[in-house]
């Protein structure tokens, strides 16, 4: 079996460090380039797209969330004359009970306290 030759390290013209130190060529990253045709047409004709972020507690029906997205999109498009509904972006973030708090208390604890009170009143 033939032994393979040691892999050569590509070095920058100024560098000679074979261990990959400061003299080696840095990894190439793609540079951010401007859009080939300038600004996108939606920015020139209609202005920038509106972005709406909604945070909800988990547990709602996905159809209800879709209805909410449609309603919010319509409301934004109606309120902003220069924003057609096609440009409105709505992001919905669903959170667990332990990820949200009011007054320093997690909502999970608030719900548990409400359930205890309701059970106490029912007896």
C-alpha positions in Angstrom: 0.0 0.0 0.0 1.3 3.4 -0.9 1.8 6.0 1.8 0.2 9.3 1.2 2.3 12.4 1.2 1.8 14.8 4.1 -0.9 17.4 3.4 0.5 20.7 2.5 -0.6 23.8 4.4 -1.5 26.7 2.2 0.4 29.7 3.5 0.0 33.4 3.1 2.9 35.0 1.3 4.2 36.6 4.4 3.8 33.5 6.7 5.7 30.3 7.0 4.2 28.7 10.1 3.5 25.1 9.3 1.4 24.6 12.5 -1.4 26.8 11.3 -0.4 29.8 13.3 -0.5 33.5 12.3 1.2 33.0 9.0 -1.4 30.8 7.4 -4.2 32.0 5.2 -7.4 32.7 7.0 -10.6 30.7 6.1 -12.5 32.4 3.3 -15.9 33.6 4.1 -18.5 34.8 1.6 -18.7 38.5 1.6 -22.0 40.2 1.8 -22.7 41.7 -1.6 -25.2 44.3 -2.4 -28.3 43.2 -4.4 -27.4 42.8 -8.1 -30.1 45.1 -9.2 -29.9 47.6 -6.4 -32.6 47.8 -3.8 -35.5 45.3 -4.1 -38.5 46.6 -5.8 -40.8 46.3 -2.7 -38.6 48.9 -1.0 -38.6 51.4 -3.8 -42.3 51.3 -4.7 -44.0 50.5 -1.4 -41.5 51.2 1.4 -40.1 48.7 3.8 -42.1 45.7 4.8 -43.7 45.8 8.3 -42.8 43.0 10.7 -45.1 42.1 13.6 -44.0 39.9 16.5 -46.6 38.3 18.7 -45.7 36.3 21.8 -48.4 33.8 23.1 -48.6 31.1 25.7 -48.6 27.6 24.2 -51.8 25.7 23.9 -53.9 27.6 21.4 -55.4 25.9 18.3 -53.3 26.3 15.2 -56.4 27.4 13.2 -57.0 30.2 15.7 -53.4 31.3 15.3 -53.8 31.3 11.5 -57.0 33.4 11.8 -55.1 35.8 14.1 -52.2 36.1 11.6 -54.7 36.9 8.8 -56.5 39.5 10.9 -53.3 41.2 12.1 -52.0 41.3 8.5 -55.2 42.9 7.2 -55.2 45.5 10.1 -51.6 46.5 9.4 -52.2 46.7 5.6 -55.3 48.9 6.2 -53.5 51.1 8.7 -50.4 51.6 6.6 -51.5 52.8 3.1 -48.1 52.0 1.6 -47.9 48.4 2.9 -49.8 45.9 0.7 -50.8 42.7 2.6 -48.2 40.7 0.6 -45.4 42.6 2.4 -46.7 42.2 6.0 -44.7 39.7 8.0 -46.2 38.2 11.2 -44.0 36.1 13.5 -45.7 34.2 16.4 -43.6 33.0 19.3 -45.2 30.4 21.5 -43.9 30.2 25.1 -44.2 27.7 27.9 -45.6 28.7 31.2 -42.2 28.8 32.9 -40.8 31.1 30.3 -43.0 34.1 31.1 -43.6 36.0 34.3 -45.6 38.9 35.7 -44.4 40.8 38.8 -41.5 38.4 39.3 -43.7 35.3 39.4 -43.8 32.7 36.6 -47.2 32.3 34.9 -47.1 28.6 35.8 -47.2 29.6 39.5 -49.9 32.2 38.9 -52.1 29.5 37.2 -51.4 27.0 40.0 -52.5 29.6 42.6 -55.7 30.4 40.6 -56.5 26.7 40.5 -56.0 26.3 44.3 -58.3 29.3 44.9 -60.9 27.9 42.5 -60.7 24.5 44.2 -61.1 26.2 47.7 -64.1 28.1 46.6 -65.7 25.0 45.0 -65.6 23.1 48.3 
